[in-house]
């Protein structure tokens, strides 16, 4: 019989709707029920593409005996971390503080008041590898609750008090400086493995935000080391099994096998990773002209459109790690992506099959499981016959499409769609792909139509999620406001449609009003959001930019567009945290360091004016978009018919008073309240902005 999750819109919660566990969603009624029954709450947090979440579900939550014990002695609450990042953040902080590590599935035991007292992640059905079984944990917690309640209460109160005391204050930090950025780069050089190009460590996540900082720092400060590190990281990622060599796009992370050998991916494909990396590789091409960067950026963009785009025009959250293995008929991680030499030969024939095996590192013994290999580019240097390999990729992609595909989480998350809008808009502009700009515009339109909602007569807010065109119940958090505003600003620069600037301003006004503390620090939830045991507040990046620094970046860009002192001041105050954390932990505040580069450079303001059908305006616009000046903002529009202020002044303030030069389309560049002479020459404009090699 379905439990209370049967009415959920989250695909992850729906996966558990038929469990024998009597799950509750996160709601007041669950805690009232625990209080009425005088039992603890068992909180289980995960997401639909999480491999070990599926494993624990199959082993324990689908088991009748385990479910019966949970139902008798606990109120069980299931949370999709992608829908409720605030709940996830608060309790993950408790897990990490108490155990020194975290991850998903996350398992937390708490009082009916939401105060946690025991934690873990994955628990097996039987004791193994030094881990207790879930049943042992449940029995231990139940016994403590019934026989040592005072002790449990003391532990819960202490943990809650410790969490409440972790609020950040940045009043005395000051703005990031040249020294901040240089010290951060120096720390990164200590963390890099120059032989492989990766950062040190056995688990390797894509460092998207750090690469963006490195590219911006190279442009502003002329650091050759920063560019070499960025190229090394991007090359290592693109050649490894982190990158899907057949279909494009990136997996979640890769692991170094204990026995040695090539890296092995964890096979989820997340929208946020791919949007961030698509944009990073496009920016690497813009800075260097790298053919590899261009190919990876476009293949990743095409992957997102082909496999993540929803019928409503948005982008789905993720593809699952698991898919059905045709040999066993059971779900297996990576079955969709792995190949044997025989499978290559079956699709490609003997000659091309042997070439593909040599090119992609497919061996007879296999580099993954069951004699199969995950494709990678093990050799150094370019592929010998790029055209032939491209054809092989296409044939393998067509053949792979016949395999059972990984499941897809169709939930549209506002923040991650904002990242996708920015990436697709810029890729479309850089590489003359108007179709990608159209997909970006459609996703932005969905965010406006579906995710902007008004409640109780208040001004519209941003909702966190939607599915099948229906808005979800959960309020947007800071990263939603920051990332969507960033996407709208990028789209405005590419399309010349000032309405996207206006929408960004609407969101950022809400950031100032609802998310900002008196000292300029930012909270992850609005002032009037649901109260948890702690109001989440984290300036450090996870897999995506922190809401704190994402908002700071959008505030800074909006201020450059509009001259708004309030938005500029808010951005500067928020960036105090970068000066405090950057030199000590640059890998965890990469986006903040990238925004700081824009602040130190200006950012520069570019206004391009001319008739819409004038090729000269298009050339100037392209030169502006290809500029490598960190965080430069671009406005493009028509001149007024009478030669007065531009007709688009109400949409793009930067166009006010800008006119063609001697009847020719012109570009104006300003920085720190000083403007260069207007130019009609794209080469001169590029020189004013730091000319791109990629043009």
Secondary structure, DSSP 8 states (H G I E B T S, - for coil): ---GGGG---HHHHHTTTSSS-EE-SSHHHHHHHHHHT-EEEEEEE-TT-HHHHHHIIIIIT-HHHHHHHHHHEEEEEEETTT-HHHHHHHHHHHHHHHS---SSEEEEE-TTS-EEEEES--BSS-BTTB-BHHHHHHHHHHHHHH-HHHHHHHHHHHHHHHHTT----TTT----HHHHHHHHHHHHHHB-TTTSSBSSSEEE--HHHHHHHHHHHHHH--HHHHHHHHHHHHHHHHSTTB-TTT--B-SEEE--TT-SS-EEE--EEHHHHHHHHHHHHHHHHHH--HHHHHHHHHHHHHIIIIIB-TTS-B-SEE-SEEE-TTTSSEEETTTTEE-HHHHHHHHHHHHHHHHHHHHT--SS-SSSTT-EE----SSS--TTHHHHHHHHHHHHHHHTTS----EE--EEHHHHHHHHHHHHHHHHHTT-HHHHHHHHHHHHHIIIIIEE--TT---EEBSEEETTEE-SSB--HHHHHHHHHHHHHHHHHH--THHHHHHHHHHHHHHHHTB-TTS-B-SS-TTS---SS-----S-SSS--HHHHHHHHHHHHHHHH--HHHHHHHHHHTHHHHHHTTT-GGGSHHHHHHHHHHHH---EEEEES-TT-HHHHHHHHHHHT--STT-EEEEE---TTSSS-TTTTT-GGGTT---BTTB-EEEEEETTEE---BS-HHHHHHHH---TT-
